[in-house]
Amino acid sequence: MKINVFFLLVLIFTIEAGAQITDTEKALRTKSVPDTISGWKKGGLVNLNFSQTSLSNWSAGGESTIAGNGIVSLFANWKRKDTSSWDNLLNIGYGTMRSSANKPFIKTDDRIEINSKYGREINKNLFYAGFFSFKTQMTAGYNYINDTSKKKISNLLAPGYILVAIGLDYKPTDNIGIFLAPVTGRLTLVEDTALSNAGAFGVKKGESSLTEFGGYLRLTYKLDVMTNISLFTEADFFSNYLKNPTNVVVNWQALLSLKINKYFAATIGTTLIYDDAIKYKDPVDPAIYHGPRVQFKEVLAIGFSHNF
């Protein structure tokens, strides 16, 4: 069943041009008319990490390695007092490593994520809200069967995920967010012919997209554990009303940051994914698919870090 889901967020900034007015009129206008341009909070994080091991005639064994990864996270949030808020987030991460000079570089991380949420205030902590999310990766991913054989298992927009949701956003504190959307559209894209023909990521063989309609829950939490140590975690849950609604899609991410000094930090990031539509690829023969499995990734990084 095909359901077309359209998401539209329209935000109009109105700047009032003042003519000649008296001092009294000017004072009244200053009190009654909010500044629609103020209220923006912008910033971000850049994290770059590099590691290298070189072995020569090393009797204990092992391989020389070189690895690096980077994270860029940018946000732009706007809030007008007692009326509305608009939160925007861009996350980009990429990592690669090579275990020896005669082997290719293999990626260890690859993601692009864009989130945008606009809300109109109902009361102090509750908003009507619309949410948009887009996720994909930048380069092809492979299953390496051996040193000379590999099979492509992912690519740019294969998969790509677009989610549009309308619901209620509850913010009891600045560190806690609960977004519940009973009206949600989710689009899975597989814009790679070989993967589409294989029916990867839940699409029918030969098709390039899968449309789902259901309910969505998003939880976010921030915690300053102690001085220079912070934790951020977010969890997304999606249930498809039209097919197996009890098979909930889960995406849970956590990031623990330890600030060493102004320019250096250590981070531990984890990602847990469960999607009933994504079948497990056999490690020996990627053409063979098994039932869905819990996917888990952990990245420990120490290196340059700058907040702005």
Residue pairs with C-beta under 8 A, 6 or more apart in sequence:
1 211
1 242
2 211
3 185
3 211
3 212
3 213
4 211
5 164
5 185
5 187
5 211
5 213
6 164
7 130
7 132
7 164
7 185
9 86
9 116
9 118
9 130
9 132
11 86
11 118
13 36
13 37
14 36
15 36
15 37
16 33
18 26
18 29
21 29
34 80
34 81
36 80
39 78
39 79
39 80
39 81
40 76
40 77
40 78
41 75
41 76
41 77
41 78
41 79
42 75
42 76
42 77
43 74
43 75
43 307
43 308
44 72
44 73
44 74
44 75
44 307
44 308
45 71
45 72
45 73
45 305
45 306
45 307
45 308
46 70
46 71
46 72
46 304
46 305
46 306
46 308
47 70
47 71
47 72
47 265
47 267
47 301
47 303
47 304
47 305
47 306
48 68
48 70
48 303
48 304
48 305
49 68
49 69
49 70
49 301
49 302
49 303
49 304
50 67
50 68
50 303
51 65
51 66
51 67
51 68
52 65
52 66
52 67
53 62
53 64
53 65
53 66
54 64
55 62
55 63
55 64
63 99
63 100
64 99
64 100
64 101
65 97
65 98
65 99
65 100
66 97
66 98
67 95
67 96
67 97
67 98
67 108
68 95
68 96
68 97
69 93
69 94
69 95
69 96
69 108
69 109
69 299
69 301
70 93
70 94
70 95
71 91
71 92
71 93
71 267
71 301
72 90
72 91
72 92
72 93
73 89
73 90
73 91
73 92
74 89
74 90
75 87
75 88
75 89
75 90
76 88
77 85
77 86
77 87
77 88
78 85
78 86
78 87
79 85
79 86
82 121
83 120
83 121
84 118
84 119
84 120
84 121
84 127
85 118
85 119
85 121
85 127
86 116
86 117
86 118
86 119
87 115
87 116
87 117
87 118
88 115
88 116
88 117
89 113
89 114
89 115
89 116
90 113
90 114
91 111
91 112
91 113
91 114
92 111
92 112
92 113
93 109
93 110
93 111
94 107
94 109
94 110
94 111
94 138
95 107
95 108
95 109
95 110
95 299
96 105
96 106
96 107
96 108
97 105
97 106
97 108
98 104
98 105
98 106
103 147
106 142
106 144
107 139
107 141
108 299
109 297
109 299
110 137
110 138
110 139
110 141
111 135
111 136
111 137
112 134
112 135
112 136
112 137
112 138
113 133
113 134
113 135
114 132
114 133
114 134
114 135
115 131
115 132
115 133
116 131
116 132
116 133
117 129
117 130
117 131
117 132
117 169
117 179
118 129
118 130
119 127
119 128
119 129
119 130
119 169
120 127
120 128
120 129
121 127
122 128
122 168
125 170
125 171
125 172
126 168
126 169
126 170
126 171
127 168
127 169
127 170
127 171
128 168
128 169
129 166
129 167
129 168
129 169
129 179
129 181
130 164
130 165
130 166
131 163
131 164
131 165
131 166
131 167
131 179
131 181
131 216
131 218
132 162
132 163
132 164
133 161
133 162
133 163
134 160
134 161
134 162
134 163
135 160
135 161
136 156
136 157
136 159
136 160
136 161
136 189
137 154
137 155
137 156
138 156
139 155
139 156
140 152
140 154
140 155
140 156
141 152
141 153
141 154
141 155
142 150
142 151
142 152
142 153
143 150
143 151
143 153
143 281
143 283
143 286
144 150
145 151
145 283
145 284
145 285
145 286
151 286
151 287
152 192
152 194
152 195
153 195
153 200
153 281
153 286
154 195
154 200
155 191
155 192
155 195
156 191
157 189
157 190
157 191
157 192
158 189
158 190
158 191
158 192
158 195
158 196
158 200
158 201
159 188
159 189
159 190
159 200
159 201
160 188
160 189
160 190
160 191
161 186
161 187
161 188
161 189
162 186
162 187
162 189
163 184
163 185
163 186
163 187
163 216
163 238
164 184
164 185
165 179
165 181
165 183
165 184
165 185
165 216
166 181
166 183
166 184
167 179
167 180
167 181
167 182
167 183
167 184
167 216
168 179
168 180
168 181
169 177
169 178
169 179
170 177
170 178
170 179
170 180
171 177
171 178
174 222
175 221
175 222
175 223
176 220
176 221
176 222
177 218
177 219
177 220
177 221
178 217
178 218
178 219
179 216
179 217
179 218
179 219
180 215
180 216
180 217
181 215
181 216
181 217
181 218
182 215
183 215
184 213
184 214
184 215
184 216
184 238
185 211
185 212
185 213
186 211
186 212
186 213
186 214
186 216
186 238
186 240
186 249
187 209
187 210
187 211
187 212
188 201
188 202
188 203
188 209
188 210
188 211
188 212
188 277
189 208
189 209
190 196
190 200
190 201
190 203
190 207
190 208
190 209
190 210
191 208
195 201
196 203
196 205
196 206
196 207
196 208
197 205
197 206
198 205
198 287
199 205
201 210
201 277
201 278
202 210
202 275
202 277
202 278
203 209
203 210
204 210
210 277
212 238
212 240
212 242
212 243
213 240
213 241
213 242
214 238
214 239
214 240
214 241
214 242
214 245
215 238
215 239
215 241
216 236
216 237
216 238
216 239
217 236
217 237
217 238
218 234
218 235
218 236
218 237
219 234
219 235
220 232
220 233
220 234
221 231
221 232
221 233
221 234
222 230
222 231
222 232
223 230
223 231
223 232
224 230
225 231
225 256
228 258
228 259
228 260
229 256
229 257
229 258
229 259
230 256
230 257
230 259
231 254
231 255
231 256
231 257
232 254
232 255
232 257
233 252
233 253
233 254
233 255
234 252
234 253
235 250
235 251
235 252
235 253
236 249
236 250
236 251
236 252
237 248
237 249
237 250
238 248
238 249
239 245
239 246
239 247
239 248
239 249
240 247
240 249
244 276
247 276
248 274
249 274
249 275
249 276
249 277
250 272
250 273
250 274
250 275
251 271
251 272
251 273
252 271
252 272
252 273
253 269
253 270
253 271
253 272
254 269
254 270
255 267
255 268
255 269
255 270
256 267
256 268
256 269
257 265
257 266
257 267
257 305
258 265
258 266
258 267
259 265
259 305
260 266
263 304
263 305
263 306
264 302
264 303
264 304
264 305
265 302
265 303
265 305
266 300
266 301
266 302
267 299
267 300
267 301
267 302
267 305
268 298
268 299
268 300
268 301
269 298
269 299
269 301
270 296
270 297
270 298
270 299
271 295
271 296
271 297
272 294
272 295
272 296
273 294
273 295
273 296
274 292
274 294
274 295
275 292
276 292
277 292
278 292
278 295
279 289
279 290
279 291
279 292
280 289
280 290
280 291
280 292
280 293
281 288
281 289
281 290
282 288
282 289
282 290
